[in-house]
Amino acid sequence: MGPSFKIITLCMLCLVLLVLIIVLALVWSMPDLPPTVSNNKICLPAEKGRLVCNDTPQRLHGYLNRIITVSYDQVRKKEEEQQQRFLKENQGHLMAIYDRYFWEMKPSAKVTGKEQPVNTKNKKVEEMTPIRVWRHGRELFDTSGFLRYGVRYRNGRLVVPVSGTYFIYSYVDLFEEFNDIPGKPNIKNATKPIKHALYKFNILDEAETEIVTNIQPHVVSRNRYYNSYSSFVSSLVSLKAGDEISVKISDISYIRYTRNNYFGLNLI
């Protein structure tokens, strides 16, 4: 090997060494990044992109609420645009098929009673327990129930497809057992009344909202063995697309004979 080759090799080694020194200097000079998770704190981007650290539950709630709100608005806007475009492009064809009846198709639903999977008394009488099981889908074929024009059933709730004013309603038969002692119901606290209510929930809200409630006290049993109660609640309420309506009672063990129970809504 000639002296020129040795010089070239030495230059290349010096160049590589110089690059390594520059990289190490840049790494050492970079500021330390804040940890994304530290004990009960977490760091997430704020609205303007700045990294903000706070208590994990509070920071996660705010971050998810902001992200979900934006995504929900984008999806809703896209669906509205698609719906308007479809109606505009096919208005003449649809009117020829359905005439005026097409424009009168309003979301409505009615689900009927069904045996509950667990029929035990609540540990806390004051808590309201949702009725999570109703006849829906194909189970409604031999009943008076129905799901029409976009209303969906989800885990015991009816999901509203479009915003508007709705008439919501529910009827339940309640059965209460008694001890051998005359006039004494077989419950822990007879001073707590029997409640039957309709609730509203939306993924963007922090908690469920009670819409309407029927309250009735425990009464003396005439036959000393049981009492039977009938409860009907209804209300007109303004709902948003995506709102979920559910039925709750103060004690799920009162749901015994479900043939006549029902729950529904209609857009007016």
Buried (B, 14 or more C-beta within 10 A) or exposed (E): EEEEEEEEEEEEEEEEEEEEEEEEEEEEEEEEEEEEEEEEBBBBEBEEEEEBBBEBEEBEEBBEBBEEEEEBEEEBEEEEEEEEEEEEEEEEEBEEEEEEEEEEEBBBBBBBBBEBEEEEBBEEBEEBBBBBBBBBEEEBEEBEBBBEEBBBBEEBBBBBBBBBEBBBBBBBBBEBBBEEEEBBBBBEEBEBEBBBBBBBBBEEEEEBEEBBBBEEEBEEBEEEEBBEBEBEBBEEBEBBBBBBBBBBBBBBBBBBEBEEBBBBBBBE
